[in-house]
Amino acid sequence: MAGATPSPALAATANPPTKAAVATPSPTPHQEPDTEISIMSKPIERITPPGLPAPGAPYSYAVRAGDFIYVSGQAPIDLDSGLFVLGSIEDETRLVFRNVQRILAACGATLNDVVKCNVYLREAERDFAAMNAVYVEFFGTIRPARTTVGASFGAPGMQIEVDVVAYKPT
């Protein structure tokens, strides 16, 4: 019927109430963001492993949100010096996964806790098999969900980047 209005009972079920989101104000360019935000009464932590310098770009090594740990994309960089260590795809892959392990350890987790792994390769068709062989060295029979895609990188010569999500209840 044109112009008919739904009954109050029908209107109430058509648009059920939702939980209100708590907005966190964005920092101004000269202001640091809050270090903790609460989701379901668990804080979000931004993690820099002990002894490591702050990342050279605007990101955190890892972020713990509830029971999940999100490790930022790791390039073949020596974490202590911040310098790229470029070499074969096998060497770069090993360094990247050692970096991931080190960051997870700072969060109280291991590769066994990884539930999702994203691998980005400059030359995916050429390097997939070699990367995959090293991947198995680190994960063994652990089989997290994984995506592997071809990508281009801003750093000349860099062949791989990896980010992971781990689940580690606190």
C-alpha positions as CSV (number, residue, x, y, z in Angstrom):
1,M,0.0,0.0,0.0
2,A,1.3,3.4,-1.0
3,G,1.8,5.7,1.9
4,A,1.2,3.1,4.6
5,T,3.4,3.2,7.6
6,P,4.6,0.0,9.3
7,S,3.2,-0.9,12.7
8,P,5.4,0.1,15.6
9,A,6.2,-3.6,16.3
10,L,7.4,-4.1,12.6
11,A,9.4,-0.9,12.7
12,A,11.2,-2.0,15.8
13,T,12.3,-5.3,14.2
14,A,13.2,-3.7,10.9
15,N,16.0,-1.6,12.5
16,P,17.2,-3.4,15.6
17,P,19.3,-1.3,18.0
18,T,23.0,-1.4,17.6
19,K,25.8,-0.9,20.1
20,A,27.1,2.6,20.0
21,A,30.7,3.0,18.8
22,V,33.0,5.0,20.9
23,A,34.9,7.4,18.7
24,T,38.5,8.2,19.5
25,P,39.5,11.6,18.3
26,S,42.2,11.7,15.6
27,P,45.4,13.3,16.8
28,T,46.4,16.5,15.3
29,P,49.7,16.5,13.3
30,H,51.7,17.6,16.3
31,Q,49.9,15.4,18.8
32,E,50.7,11.8,19.6
33,P,47.7,9.4,19.5
34,D,46.5,7.7,22.7
35,T,48.6,4.7,23.5
36,E,45.6,2.6,24.7
37,I,42.1,2.3,23.3
38,S,39.6,-0.1,24.9
39,I,37.7,-2.7,23.0
40,M,35.4,-4.8,25.0
41,S,37.4,-3.8,28.1
42,K,40.7,-5.1,26.7
43,P,43.3,-2.4,25.8
44,I,44.9,-2.2,22.4
45,E,48.6,-2.3,22.8
46,R,51.2,-1.0,20.4
47,I,54.3,-3.1,20.8
48,T,58.0,-2.3,20.2
49,P,60.2,-5.3,21.2
50,P,62.6,-4.5,24.0
51,G,66.0,-3.2,22.8
52,L,64.7,-2.3,19.3
53,P,64.6,1.3,18.0
54,A,61.3,2.7,17.0
55,P,60.4,1.8,13.4
56,G,61.7,4.2,10.8
57,A,58.2,4.8,9.4
58,P,54.8,5.6,11.1
59,Y,53.7,2.1,12.2
60,S,54.1,-0.2,15.2
61,Y,56.0,-3.5,15.0
62,A,52.9,-5.2,16.4
63,V,49.5,-4.4,17.8
64,R,47.7,-6.6,20.3
65,A,43.9,-6.2,20.1
66,G,42.2,-8.5,22.6
67,D,43.6,-11.9,22.0
68,F,44.9,-11.2,18.5
69,I,48.4,-9.9,17.6
70,Y,48.9,-8.2,14.3
71,V,52.5,-8.1,13.2
72,S,53.3,-5.3,10.6
73,G,54.8,-6.2,7.3
74,Q,58.4,-7.3,7.8
75,A,60.9,-6.6,5.2
76,P,64.5,-8.0,5.0
77,I,65.8,-5.5,7.5
78,D,68.2,-6.1,10.4
79,L,65.9,-5.0,13.3
80,D,68.8,-3.9,15.4
81,S,70.4,-1.6,12.8
82,G,67.4,-0.8,10.7
83,L,69.4,-1.5,7.5
84,F,68.2,-3.6,4.6
85,V,70.0,-6.9,4.2
86,L,69.3,-7.9,0.6
87,G,70.3,-11.2,-0.9
88,S,68.7,-14.3,-2.4
89,I,65.0,-14.9,-1.9
90,E,65.9,-17.7,0.5
91,D,68.1,-15.4,2.6
92,E,65.6,-12.6,2.7
93,T,62.8,-15.0,3.6
94,R,64.7,-16.4,6.5
95,L,65.5,-12.9,7.8
96,V,61.9,-11.8,7.5
97,F,60.6,-14.8,9.4
98,R,63.3,-14.4,12.1
99,N,62.0,-10.8,12.5
100,V,58.5,-12.1,12.7
101,Q,59.5,-14.6,15.4
102,R,61.3,-11.9,17.4
103,I,58.3,-9.6,17.3
104,L,55.9,-12.4,18.3
105,A,58.2,-13.4,21.2
106,A,58.0,-9.8,22.5
107,C,54.2,-10.4,22.5
108,G,54.5,-13.7,24.3
109,A,53.7,-15.7,21.2
110,T,55.4,-18.0,18.6
111,L,54.8,-19.1,15.0
112,N,52.6,-21.8,16.5
113,D,50.1,-19.1,17.3
114,V,49.9,-17.7,13.8
115,V,46.5,-18.0,12.2
116,K,47.0,-15.9,9.1
117,C,50.1,-15.1,7.0
118,N,50.4,-12.8,4.1
119,V,53.4,-13.1,1.8
120,Y,54.2,-10.4,-0.8
121,L,56.8,-11.3,-3.4
122,R,58.4,-9.0,-6.0
123,E,58.7,-11.9,-8.5
124,A,55.9,-14.3,-7.4
125,E,56.2,-16.7,-10.2
126,R,59.9,-17.0,-10.1
127,D,60.3,-17.0,-6.2
128,F,57.3,-18.8,-4.9
129,A,58.9,-22.3,-4.7
130,A,62.0,-21.0,-3.0
131,M,60.1,-18.9,-0.5
132,N,57.7,-21.8,0.2
133,A,60.7,-24.1,1.0
134,V,61.9,-21.6,3.6
135,Y,58.4,-21.1,4.9
136,V,58.2,-24.8,5.7
137,E,61.5,-24.5,7.6
138,F,59.8,-22.1,9.9
139,F,56.2,-23.4,10.1
140,G,56.9,-27.1,9.7
141,T,53.5,-28.9,10.0
142,I,51.8,-25.7,11.3
143,R,49.4,-24.6,8.5
144,P,48.1,-21.1,9.1
145,A,45.8,-19.6,6.5
146,R,48.0,-17.9,3.9
147,T,47.8,-15.6,1.0
148,T,50.8,-15.1,-1.4
149,V,50.7,-12.3,-3.9
150,G,53.0,-10.5,-6.3
151,A,53.8,-6.9,-5.2
152,S,56.1,-4.0,-6.0
153,F,58.1,-2.4,-3.2
154,G,59.4,1.1,-2.6
155,A,62.8,-0.3,-1.6
156,P,65.0,-1.2,-4.7
157,G,66.0,-4.8,-4.6
158,M,63.7,-5.9,-1.8
159,Q,62.1,-9.2,-2.8
160,I,59.7,-10.1,0.1
161,E,57.5,-8.7,2.8
162,V,55.4,-10.8,5.3
163,D,52.8,-9.8,7.8
164,V,51.0,-12.2,10.2
165,V,48.1,-12.4,12.6
166,A,48.5,-14.5,15.7
167,Y,45.9,-15.6,18.3
168,K,47.2,-15.8,21.8
169,P,44.7,-15.5,24.6
170,T,46.0,-13.5,27.6
